[in-house]
């Protein structure tokens, strides 16, 4: 697909362009309104498959890498714009289904926004994320929590010292990855910005260790996770950590995952994405 079309859709999907302007601009590229409507349907079908940015997007260079970590080499998906310009880095941490195509797509979304994006596979110690997502979930119970945190803290150092990095690194994650993002913020003083989505909060006594600025997303219909918000916010205030908390009314846990039809909330996801991009731009560029 023409990179101009995918870039145009990225602006529309992230809320930076309304539907009318998007279709008008798309029609100019596609050769008419009917063609634009057909393309929109195809693009929205791709979103439901977790492919907002195609694997073969001509603007990007993607690869699987291994970076040094506590348990040895950690497998990760790495995406960046082509060229030798230095860019800030963003770590993308997956849910408890492992390194899925959806998370790889989220890494590409950050890459087209101008970041070195790395999505580590937490299940590397078990040979990596299995093809069957149902087989992945039980493996998370076997992970050593301390070693797992060290493996993701090591991703901060990898991006900070990468030859194409500006040295500024942020981290975001979803569900299990949101909780892990909080732990990276606690354990990595080099992290500049953290954006956890509906993640388990760190212990109150660990919050003063956080040096990163925090942008924290929660779903209103997520009682288990939300039960920890009050204590977390109190600890953040007491420690003087820079933070913002956003609650998305009508949204459920995992509302950002556009491959989960039962929980995906388009309006909440787009707003959270827009806020996250603005936050990372402020803190990392």
N, C-alpha and C positions, 0 to 999 in steps of 0.2 A: 504493500500500500504506500502511496505517496507520503513521504515524511511530513509534508505540509498539512496533510489531512490529519495524521495522528497528532501533530502538534496542536492543530486547531481543536481537535476533540479533547486533548488534555486540558486546554484552557476552559472549555465548556464544562467538562466533568469536574474540574476543581472549583467551579463557581465564579471564575473570572470573566465569563462571557454568558449572557443569557441566551435562551433557546432561539429567539428570533434572529439575533445577530449571528449566532452560530450557523443557522440554516442559510442565511443570506450569504455569508462568507463561503460556506461549503458549496452552495449552488454555483458560485463564481468559479470555483476550482473544478467541480464535477461536470459543469455544463448544463445546469438547469435544476429546477426545484425537485422534479421527480427523481432525478438521479441522486440529489442530496438526501432526500427522504430515505431512499434505498440504502445509501451509505450509512446513514444514521442507524437504521435497523441493524445493519451488519456490525457496526461499531458497538452498539449496545449489547448485541449478542456476544461479542468478544469480551465485554466487561463481565458478563455473567459467568464466563469461563475463566475469569481472573487474568485477562490479557489486555489491560489498558494500553500497555506499550508492548508491541510485538517482540518476540524473541529475536527476530532478524532486523530490528529497527536500524536503518542505515546510519543513524547518528551515533550509535553506541558500539562500544567494544565490551563484550561479556565473556566470562570464563569461570571455570571452577578452579579454585586455588587451595593451597594449604598454607596456613600461617602458624608460626610457632606458638605453642600454648602449654599449659601445665601438664596435660595428658598426652603431649606429643603434637603432631601436626593436626590442626583443626580444619576440616573441610569447610569451604564457604563458596558462595556464589558472589562474584565480583562484577559490578557494572559501572561503567564510566563513559562519558562522552569521548569521542575520538579526539586525538590531538595531545599536545604536551603541556597544555596550560595547567597550572597548579590549582587545585580545588580543595575545599573543605570536605571532610568525610562524615558519613552517617552510617551507623550500624543499625541493621534491621533485624529484630529478633522475632522469630516465628511463634506461633501458637503451639499447643500440645499435640499437633499433628506433624510436627517436624518441618523440614525445609521443603515446602510444597511449591508447585508452580505459581500459586497466588503470591507467596512471599517473594519469590524471585521477580515477579512482576512489580511488586511494590518497590523492590530495589531498583528496577529499571525506571520506575516513575521518579525516584529521587535522582537517578543519573541524568535524566533529561532536564531536570531542574538545576543541574550544575554541580552535583556532588559525586565524590567517590563513594559508591554504595557497596557495602559488604553485608551479606546475609549468612552468618555462620550456621552450621548444622550442629545443634547441641547433641545429636545422637551419633556423632563421629566415633565416640568410644565403643559403640556397638556396631560399627561398620557403616554408619550413616542412616538416614531416614529410609525405611523400607517402602516399597512401592505401594503396599496396602496401608492406607492411613490408619485403619483400625488396629494394625499391628504395631504402629508407632506409639500410641498412647500408653500402653503398659510399660514401655521402656523408660518413660520419664520417671516412673516410680523408683527405678534402679539407679538413676543418676546420683552421684555424690554432689550434694548441694554446694559445698565449698569449692570443689574442683570445677564444677560447672561455672560458678561465678568467676573463678580465675581464668577460665577459658574465654569468657566474654570480655573480661578486663584486658586480656591479652590482645583482643581485637582493637581496643582503643589504642594501644601502643603500636599495633601494626599500621593502622591508618595514620596515626600521628607522625610516624617516621617514614611513611611511604614516599618515594621520590617525587610523586606527583601531588603530594598533599601540602596544604598550607600549614598543617600542624594543628588545625582546629577540628575537633571531633564532637559529634553529637550521637545520640542513641535513641532509638524508638523501638517499641515492641508491643505485641498484642496478646491479651489474655495471659497465658504462661509467660510470654515474652514481655508483657507489661511489668509483671512482677520481677522478672530478670533485669529489665531496664532499671528498676528501682535499686536493685542490688549492685548493678554496675555503677550507678550514681553514688552509692555509699562507699564502694571500694576503689573507685578510680578518681583520684584528685585531678587527673588530667582531662576528665570529661568536661566539656564546656556547656552542654545543653542536653536535657533528657526529656523525652516525650512518651511517657507510658500510657497505653490505652488499657483501661479497666484491668489494672494489675494489682496483685496482692501488695499491700504496703509493707515497707520495712519496719523493723522494731523501732519503737520511739527512741530508744537509747542510741540507735545507729544513725538517726537523722542528722545530728550535728556534724557527722563526717562528710555530708554532701557539700560539694563545692560547685556543682553544676547548677545552672538555672533550670527550673522545672516547669513544664507545661503538662498538666495532668488531665486526661479525658476519662469521664465516667458515663455510664449509661444509667438512666433513671430506674429502669427495671432490672436491677442487678443487686438484689439485697445482700447476697453473700459478700461480694466485694465492697459494696458501699458501707457495710457495717464498720469498716476500718478507716473511713474517711476522717471522721472527727478527730480521732487520736493522731492521725498523720498530720492533719492541718495544724493542730495545736503544737505538735513537735516542730513542724516547719517554721511556724511563727516564732517559737521560743528560741530556735537555733539561728534565726535571721537568714534563712535560706530564701532566695528569690523564687517565687512560685506563682502560678496561676492555676486554678482549678475550674474546669468547665463540666457542667452536667447537661446531658442531652436528653431532654424530655421525650418520652415515648419510645426511646431506644432501648434495646436489649443488649446484654453482654454479647460481644463479637459483632457489633453493628457495623464495623468497618469492612468486614470480610464479604466482598461482593460475590463470592462463590457459595455463600451460605444463604440460600434463598429464604430460609425461615427466620433469620436474624438480621440480614442486611437492611440497613436504613439509609437510603440514598441521601436524603437531606442531611442527616447527622454526619454521615461519612464525608460528604463534600465539605461541610463546614469545618469539621475536625481537620481535614486535610489542608484546607486553606489556612487555618490557624497554625497548623504545624509548620507549613512552609514559611509563613511570615515569621514565626518564632525562630526557626533555624536560620533564616536570612539575617535576622537581627543579631543573633548570638554567634554565628559562625562566619559571616562574610563581612 
